[in-house]
Amino acid sequence: TDGYFPESLTGVYAGMFPRTTGALVRLLMEVGEWDAAESAVHYGIQAMLDNAMERIAHVIGPRKANGRIPVLDGDDEVDGQAHVLLAWAMLARARGRCAYEDMSYSTVASLMDRTVSQPYLYEDRCRRIRPGLVRNINFEHHREGEFWDCYDFLTQCFVCAALENMIPIAARQDDPQREA
């Protein structure tokens, strides 16, 4: 009910992986569960805010008694962040302008800005080659805990889809800088 969606009910995976939010929100939208979709997407954003982070964490836990959402794994996983951004933007586009959009837009737009900026967009040491791709500095390759620093296809797809869905929201929010 509060948006927490554990990855495993058996404990095989600890906590909630925000990267799952994209698929979950899409499913909830499809069945008309708008409030549940909003709660799911906001859970990852609230965890970021509660922990004074500038990005979405890799794994977050259930809300504590004090109301705060703990980070279980703070690794930087930009593809998971892109899932949250895409889910927020798809929900905003489907619902139309509402109080939640107005309340959360500046936070989400800033997160989108960071997603397409350093260290993800390119590195200073690579001045001659700026591929225009989002670099995933912590791409989770498999369940054995191996992470790659790479330009992977999935990250490009999710970041581009998030951007594509965010642009009309920027226009609706009268944010010409981000609309371009």
C-alpha positions as CSV (number, residue, x, y, z in Angstrom):
1,T,0.0,0.0,0.0
2,D,2.9,2.4,0.6
3,G,4.7,1.5,-2.7
4,Y,7.2,-1.0,-1.3
5,F,7.5,-3.9,-3.7
6,P,10.0,-6.6,-2.4
7,E,11.8,-8.4,-5.1
8,S,11.5,-11.7,-3.3
9,L,8.9,-13.0,-0.8
10,T,11.4,-15.8,0.3
11,G,14.3,-13.5,1.1
12,V,16.5,-14.7,-1.8
13,Y,16.8,-11.0,-2.8
14,A,16.8,-8.4,0.0
15,G,14.5,-5.5,-0.4
16,M,13.1,-3.7,-3.4
17,F,15.1,-3.1,-6.6
18,P,13.9,0.3,-8.0
19,R,14.7,-0.9,-11.5
20,T,11.6,-3.2,-11.2
21,T,9.4,0.0,-10.8
22,G,9.2,0.5,-14.6
23,A,7.5,-2.8,-15.3
24,L,5.4,-2.7,-12.1
25,V,4.1,0.8,-12.8
26,R,3.2,-0.1,-16.4
27,L,1.3,-3.1,-15.1
28,L,-0.6,-1.1,-12.5
29,M,-1.4,1.6,-15.1
30,E,-2.8,-1.1,-17.4
31,V,-5.2,-2.3,-14.8
32,G,-6.2,1.2,-13.7
33,E,-4.5,1.2,-10.3
34,W,-3.3,4.8,-10.5
35,D,-2.8,5.4,-6.8
36,A,-0.8,2.1,-6.4
37,A,1.3,3.1,-9.5
38,E,2.0,6.5,-7.9
39,S,3.0,4.9,-4.6
40,A,5.3,2.5,-6.3
41,V,7.2,5.2,-8.3
42,H,7.3,7.5,-5.4
43,Y,8.8,4.9,-3.0
44,G,12.1,5.0,-4.9
45,I,12.1,8.8,-5.1
46,Q,11.3,9.1,-1.4
47,A,14.2,6.7,-0.5
48,M,16.5,9.0,-2.4
49,L,15.2,12.0,-0.5
50,D,15.2,10.3,2.9
51,N,18.9,9.4,2.5
52,A,20.0,12.7,1.0
53,M,21.1,11.0,-2.2
54,E,21.3,12.6,-5.6
55,R,20.4,9.3,-7.4
56,I,18.2,6.3,-7.0
57,A,19.8,3.5,-4.9
58,H,20.3,0.0,-6.2
59,V,18.3,-1.7,-3.4
60,I,15.9,-0.1,-0.8
61,G,14.2,-1.6,2.2
62,P,10.8,-1.5,3.8
63,R,9.8,1.8,5.5
64,K,11.0,2.0,9.1
65,A,8.8,2.9,12.1
66,N,10.1,6.5,11.9
67,G,8.7,6.7,8.4
68,R,12.1,6.8,6.6
69,I,13.0,4.4,3.8
70,P,16.4,2.7,4.3
71,V,19.0,2.1,1.5
72,L,20.2,-1.5,1.6
73,D,22.6,-1.1,-1.3
74,G,23.7,2.4,-2.4
75,D,25.5,1.3,-5.5
76,D,25.1,3.6,-8.5
77,E,23.0,1.8,-11.1
78,V,21.9,4.3,-13.7
79,D,19.7,1.9,-15.6
80,G,17.6,1.3,-12.4
81,Q,17.4,5.1,-12.1
82,A,16.2,5.3,-15.7
83,H,13.4,2.8,-14.8
84,V,12.1,5.1,-12.1
85,L,12.3,8.1,-14.3
86,L,10.5,6.4,-17.1
87,A,7.8,5.0,-14.8
88,W,7.2,8.5,-13.3
89,A,7.0,10.1,-16.8
90,M,4.7,7.4,-18.2
91,L,2.4,7.8,-15.3
92,A,2.3,11.6,-15.6
93,R,1.6,11.4,-19.3
94,A,-1.2,8.9,-18.8
95,R,-2.9,10.6,-15.9
96,G,-2.6,14.2,-17.0
97,R,-1.4,17.0,-14.8
98,C,-2.2,16.4,-11.1
99,A,-1.0,17.4,-7.7
100,Y,1.5,14.6,-7.5
101,E,3.1,15.7,-10.8
102,D,3.3,19.3,-9.6
103,M,4.8,18.3,-6.3
104,S,7.4,16.0,-7.6
105,Y,8.3,17.5,-11.0
106,S,11.3,19.5,-9.9
107,T,12.9,16.5,-8.1
108,V,12.3,14.2,-11.0
109,A,13.5,16.7,-13.6
110,S,16.7,17.3,-11.6
111,L,17.2,13.5,-11.4
112,M,16.8,13.3,-15.2
113,D,19.3,16.1,-15.6
114,R,21.9,14.2,-13.5
115,T,21.2,11.0,-15.5
116,V,22.3,12.7,-18.7
117,S,25.3,14.5,-17.2
118,Q,28.7,13.5,-15.9
119,P,29.7,10.9,-14.8
120,Y,27.1,9.1,-17.0
121,L,27.2,11.0,-20.3
122,Y,31.0,11.0,-20.8
123,E,34.2,11.2,-18.8
124,D,36.7,14.1,-18.8
125,R,39.5,11.7,-19.6
126,C,37.8,10.9,-22.8
127,R,37.6,14.4,-24.3
128,R,38.3,13.4,-27.9
129,I,35.4,10.8,-28.0
130,R,32.0,11.9,-26.7
131,P,29.7,9.2,-27.9
132,G,26.5,10.8,-26.6
133,L,25.7,7.6,-24.8
134,V,24.9,7.1,-21.1
135,R,27.7,5.2,-19.4
136,N,26.6,2.7,-16.9
137,I,29.4,2.7,-14.3
138,N,27.8,-0.2,-12.4
139,F,26.0,-2.5,-14.8
140,E,24.8,-5.6,-13.0
141,H,25.8,-8.4,-15.3
142,H,24.6,-11.4,-13.3
143,R,23.7,-12.7,-9.9
144,E,27.2,-13.3,-8.8
145,G,27.8,-9.7,-8.0
146,E,29.8,-8.8,-11.1
147,F,29.3,-5.2,-12.2
148,W,30.6,-3.7,-15.5
149,D,31.6,-0.2,-16.5
150,C,30.1,0.0,-20.0
151,Y,27.8,1.6,-22.5
152,D,25.1,-1.1,-22.6
153,F,22.1,-1.2,-24.9
154,L,19.5,-1.5,-22.2
155,T,20.6,1.6,-20.4
156,Q,20.5,3.6,-23.6
157,C,16.9,2.3,-24.3
158,F,15.6,3.2,-20.8
159,V,17.2,6.6,-20.6
160,C,16.0,7.5,-24.1
161,A,12.5,6.4,-23.3
162,A,12.6,8.4,-20.1
163,L,13.7,11.5,-22.0
164,E,11.1,10.9,-24.7
165,N,8.3,10.8,-22.0
166,M,9.7,13.6,-19.9
167,I,9.8,16.2,-22.7
168,P,6.0,16.6,-22.9
169,I,5.8,16.9,-19.2
170,A,8.5,19.7,-19.3
171,A,6.3,21.5,-21.8
172,R,3.2,21.1,-19.6
173,Q,5.2,22.3,-16.6
174,D,6.3,25.4,-18.6
175,D,10.0,24.4,-18.4
176,P,11.4,25.4,-21.8
177,Q,15.0,24.6,-20.8
178,R,14.1,20.9,-20.4
179,E,11.5,20.9,-23.2
180,A,14.2,21.4,-25.8
